[in-house]
């Protein structure tokens, strides 16, 4: 029993630290996931949306710390029952998401390891089993160091976690796991290889024959039958290839400019996914930055999901002269974790990504 508890202790502790650190690397991304869960058609906790970022930071730091507690063998009862409470809640949440198909990625490991709702649920069931073993065998969990050393390690872990969370919020995630990382060509990221697997579907056709309904299954072809057609349904039985970038576009007044801009050299893109939420200090920095870029021969455009009236109002207030184009909000929030954020593109390849705090670091060759 002692050996089993020891293995569970190490596995669960390390997993919680890794999971917490991955989300700590991108707390803004985790807050977006929480907002998905708080939505009216999921948990209907809309009143929590404004607090999503604060909750995200608290959860990920707590997740890291309970993993550290467990490995060190400190505050055992508090740690075990905290782990149990968290995993029971997350198991319910992932089952709810999977069964009702509400949130397609739980965000357990951020963008580093996307999991389907059912994969997340099964992962939580395994963790629940391991934590129950820890509950019954907690007498076998002894401190790794003396209490003084343990407390020092815990304090350092807390300070480092808090500092890192603040650092990535004020700049950008230290490790970029998303499809829009530096060096990626957006055009290539949107393309589908010629031999990529395609989605497969079952078609369920319902017909009426001799006063009774019968269902015929095909892979798409209309079945040969003398019955009267009633209805049909489809079911995806094999998911096809989906390009890593599949929701990016640059539009204005109903016209698509995506291909045109992704072919340009020396393009600076200012991303403000929601202009009325953009940081005022960041907007004030844009004037000098974009003027310098234009003088150096760069084309400067803005991407936003806001209405043209809102964009015009902000442009007038902050004397922004470059044009704004429309892009899907989710895509913009995925591209860069800053509002506003700065991207340097060369023929569709991402050369630089900067938080508005680091605008002065933009290199203009």
C-alpha positions in Angstrom: 0.0 0.0 0.0 2.8 2.4 0.9 4.5 1.8 -2.5 1.1 2.3 -4.4 0.5 5.5 -2.5 4.0 6.7 -3.2 3.5 6.1 -7.0 0.1 7.9 -7.0 1.6 10.8 -5.0 4.4 11.4 -7.5 2.1 10.9 -10.6 -0.7 13.2 -9.3 1.6 15.8 -7.9 3.7 16.1 -11.1 0.6 16.1 -13.3 -1.0 18.9 -11.4 2.2 21.0 -11.5 2.5 20.4 -15.3 -1.2 21.2 -15.9 -1.0 24.3 -13.7 2.2 25.6 -15.3 0.9 25.1 -18.9 -2.2 27.2 -18.0 0.0 29.6 -16.0 2.0 30.2 -19.2 -1.3 31.6 -20.7 -3.8 32.6 -18.0 -5.6 34.9 -20.5 -6.3 31.8 -22.7 -7.6 29.9 -19.7 -9.8 32.8 -18.8 -11.4 32.6 -22.3 -12.1 28.9 -21.6 -13.7 29.8 -18.3 -15.9 32.3 -20.1 -17.0 29.5 -22.4 -18.1 27.5 -19.4 -19.8 30.5 -17.8 -21.9 31.1 -21.0 -25.7 31.1 -20.8 -26.1 27.9 -22.8 -23.5 26.0 -20.7 -23.5 26.6 -17.0 -25.4 29.9 -17.1 -23.0 31.7 -14.8 -22.8 34.9 -16.9 -22.3 37.1 -13.8 -18.9 35.4 -13.4 -17.6 36.4 -16.8 -16.1 39.8 -15.7 -14.1 37.9 -13.0 -12.8 35.1 -15.4 -9.2 36.3 -15.5 -8.9 36.7 -11.7 -10.4 33.2 -11.2 -8.1 31.8 -13.9 -5.0 33.1 -12.1 -6.2 31.9 -8.7 -7.1 28.4 -10.1 -3.8 27.8 -11.9 -1.6 29.0 -9.0 -3.6 26.9 -6.6 -3.2 23.9 -9.0 0.5 24.3 -9.0 0.7 24.7 -5.2 -1.3 21.7 -4.3 0.9 19.7 -6.6 3.9 21.0 -4.7 2.2 20.4 -1.4 1.6 16.7 -2.4 5.2 16.1 -3.5 6.6 17.7 -0.4 4.2 16.0 1.9 3.1 19.2 3.6 -0.5 20.1 4.7 -1.6 16.6 3.7 -5.2 16.6 4.8 -5.8 20.1 3.2 -4.0 18.9 0.1 -5.8 15.6 -0.3 -9.3 17.0 0.2 -8.5 20.0 -2.0 -7.4 17.6 -4.8 -10.5 15.5 -4.2 -12.9 18.5 -4.4 -11.2 19.9 -7.5 -11.3 16.5 -9.4 -14.9 15.8 -8.4 -15.9 19.2 -9.8 -13.8 18.9 -13.0 -15.1 15.3 -13.6 -18.7 16.6 -13.4 -17.7 19.5 -15.7 -16.0 17.4 -18.4 -18.9 14.9 -18.3 -21.4 17.7 -18.8 -19.3 19.1 -21.6 -19.0 15.7 -23.3 -22.5 14.5 -22.9 -24.2 17.8 -24.0 -21.3 18.7 -26.4 -21.1 22.2 -25.0 -17.3 23.0 -24.8 -15.2 21.1 -27.3 -11.9 21.5 -25.4 -11.7 21.6 -21.6 -8.5 23.6 -21.6 -6.9 21.2 -19.0 -3.5 21.5 -20.7 -4.2 24.7 -22.6 -3.2 24.7 -26.3 -0.2 22.4 -25.5 -2.4 19.3 -25.5 -6.0 19.8 -26.8 -8.3 17.1 -25.5 -11.8 16.2 -26.6 -14.5 16.3 -23.9 -14.6 12.5 -23.6 -10.8 12.3 -23.4 -10.9 14.9 -20.6 -13.6 13.0 -18.8 -11.7 9.7 -18.9 -8.5 11.5 -17.8 -10.4 12.9 -14.8 -11.9 9.5 -13.9 -8.4 8.1 -13.7 -7.2 11.0 -11.6 -10.3 10.6 -9.3 -9.3 6.9 -8.7 -5.7 7.8 -7.9 -6.8 10.6 -5.5 -9.2 8.2 -3.7 -6.2 5.9 -3.2 -4.4 8.9 -1.7 -7.3 9.6 0.6 -7.3 6.1 2.1 -3.5 5.9 2.2 -2.7 9.4 3.4 -1.0 8.0 6.5 1.8 6.8 4.2 2.5 10.3 2.9 5.3 11.7 4.9 7.1 15.1 4.5 10.0 15.0 2.0 12.0 17.6 3.9 11.7 19.2 7.3 8.9 21.6 7.8 11.1 24.7 7.5 12.6 23.7 4.2 9.1 22.6 2.9 7.6 26.0 3.8 10.5 27.8 2.1 10.0 25.7 -1.1 6.3 26.4 -1.0 6.8 30.2 -0.5 9.3 30.3 -3.4 6.8 28.3 -5.6 4.0 30.8 -4.8 6.2 33.9 -5.5 7.5 32.5 -8.8 4.0 31.5 -9.9 2.6 34.9 -9.1 5.5 36.7 -10.8 5.3 34.5 -13.9 1.5 35.0 -14.2 2.0 38.8 -14.1 4.9 38.6 -16.5 3.0 36.8 -19.3 0.0 39.1 -18.9 2.2 42.2 -19.2 4.1 40.7 -22.2 3.2 37.5 -24.0 3.2 33.7 -23.1 6.8 32.5 -22.6 6.0 29.4 -24.7 3.6 29.7 -27.7 1.6 26.5 -28.3 -0.9 28.1 -30.7 -1.1 27.8 -34.5 0.1 31.4 -34.9 3.5 31.2 -33.3 6.5 33.0 -34.7 7.9 31.4 -37.9 4.5 30.0 -39.0 3.2 30.9 -42.5 -0.5 31.6 -42.2 -1.3 30.7 -45.8 0.4 27.3 -45.4 -1.4 26.9 -42.1 -4.8 27.3 -43.8 -4.1 24.8 -46.6 -5.1 21.2 -46.7 -2.6 18.6 -48.0 -3.7 16.7 -51.2 -3.8 13.3 -49.5 -5.3 14.5 -46.2 -8.0 12.2 -44.7 -11.5 13.4 -45.4 -14.5 13.2 -43.1 -16.7 10.1 -43.4 -20.4 10.1 -42.7 -23.2 7.6 -42.3 -26.5 8.6 -43.9 -29.7 7.2 -42.2 -32.6 7.3 -44.6 -36.1 6.7 -43.4 -38.8 5.4 -45.7 -42.4 4.3 -45.3 -43.3 0.9 -46.8 -46.6 -0.9 -46.3 -47.5 1.6 -43.5 -44.3 0.9 -41.6 -41.1 3.0 -41.3 -37.7 1.5 -42.0 -34.2 3.0 -41.9 -31.5 2.3 -44.5 -27.9 3.3 -43.8 -25.5 4.4 -46.7 -22.3 6.3 -47.0 -24.1 9.0 -49.0 -25.8 7.4 -52.0 -29.5 7.5 -52.2 -30.8 4.0 -51.4 -32.7 1.9 -53.9 -36.1 1.4 -52.5 -39.8 1.6 -53.5 -40.8 3.1 -50.1 -41.9 6.7 -49.7 -39.2 9.0 -48.4 -39.7 10.4 -44.9 -36.5 12.0 -43.7 -32.7 11.4 -43.4 -30.0 12.1 -40.8 -26.2 12.2 -41.0 -23.6 11.1 -38.4 -19.8 11.8 -38.7 -18.1 8.6 -38.1 -14.5 9.7 -38.9 -13.3 13.3 -38.6 -11.3 14.5 -41.5 -8.2 16.7 -41.6 -8.7 20.2 -40.2 -6.0 22.8 -41.0 -4.4 24.3 -37.9 -5.6 27.7 -39.1 -9.2 27.5 -40.2 -10.9 30.7 -39.1 -8.7 33.5 -40.3 -9.8 36.1 -42.8 -9.3 39.8 -43.6 -12.5 41.5 -44.8 -13.9 44.9 -45.4 -17.3 45.9 -46.7 -18.0 42.4 -47.8 -14.7 42.1 -49.8 -12.1 39.5 -48.9 -8.5 40.8 -48.7 -6.9 37.8 -47.0 -4.9 36.5 -50.0 -3.8 40.0 -51.0 -2.3 40.9 -47.6 -0.8 37.5 -47.0 1.3 38.0 -50.1 2.7 41.4 -49.0 6.2 42.0 -47.8 6.7 44.5 -44.8 3.3 44.3 -43.3 2.5 45.4 -39.7 -0.8 44.2 -38.3 -2.3 45.9 -35.2 -4.7 43.4 -33.5 -7.5 44.8 -31.3 -10.0 42.0 -31.1 -12.5 44.4 -29.3 -11.6 48.0 -29.7 -13.6 49.3 -26.8 -11.7 46.9 -24.4 -8.3 47.8 -25.8 -5.8 49.2 -23.3 -5.7 53.0 -23.5 -2.0 53.2 -23.0 -1.5 50.7 -25.7 -3.7 52.7 -28.1 -1.7 55.8 -27.3 1.6 54.0 -28.3 0.2 53.1 -31.7 0.5 56.5 -33.3 4.3 56.9 -33.0 4.9 53.2 -33.8 2.8 53.1 -37.0 4.1 56.4 -38.2 7.7 55.0 -37.9 6.7 51.8 -39.7 5.0 53.7 -42.6 8.1 55.9 -43.0 10.2 52.8 -43.2 8.1 51.5 -46.1 5.8 49.2 -44.2 2.0 48.8 -44.8 0.1 49.1 -41.6 -3.4 47.7 -41.1 -5.7 46.9 -38.1 -7.7 43.8 -37.5 -10.8 43.9 -35.2 -14.2 42.3 -34.7 -15.7 45.6 -33.6 -18.3 47.7 -35.5 -17.0 50.3 -37.9 -18.6 53.1 -35.9 -16.7 52.0 -32.8 -13.4 51.7 -34.8 -14.0 55.2 -36.2 -14.6 56.7 -32.8 -11.4 55.2 -31.3 -9.4 56.2 -34.5 -10.5 59.8 -34.1 -9.8 59.8 -30.4 -6.2 58.4 -30.7 -5.4 59.9 -34.1 -5.1 56.4 -35.7 -4.7 56.8 -39.5 -4.3 53.2 -40.7 -7.4 51.3 -41.9 -9.1 48.5 -39.9 -10.4 45.3 -41.4 -12.8 42.7 -40.0 -11.6 39.3 -38.6 -13.4 36.8 -36.4 -13.0 37.6 -32.7 -12.0 34.1 -31.6 -9.2 34.1 -34.3 -7.9 37.4 -33.1 -7.9 36.3 -29.4 -6.0 33.2 -30.5 -3.4 35.0 -32.7 -2.1 37.2 -29.9 -2.8 37.6 -26.1 -2.7 41.4 -26.1 -5.3 44.0 -26.9 -3.9 45.8 -28.8 -1.1 43.5 -30.1 1.5 44.0 -32.8 2.4 41.5 -35.5 5.0 41.7 -38.3 4.3 39.7 -41.4 6.5 38.9 -44.4 4.5 37.2 -47.2 2.2 35.7 -44.6 5.0 34.4 -42.3 4.9 35.7 -38.7 8.3 37.4 -38.0 7.5 39.2 -34.7 4.7 39.2 -32.1 4.6 41.9 -29.5 2.5 42.9 -26.5 1.7 46.6 -26.6 3.9 47.0 -23.5 6.9 45.9 -25.8 6.0 48.1 -28.7 9.4 49.8 -28.6 11.0 46.4 -29.3 9.5 46.2 -32.7 12.3 45.8 -35.3 11.8 47.4 -38.7 14.5 46.1 -41.0 
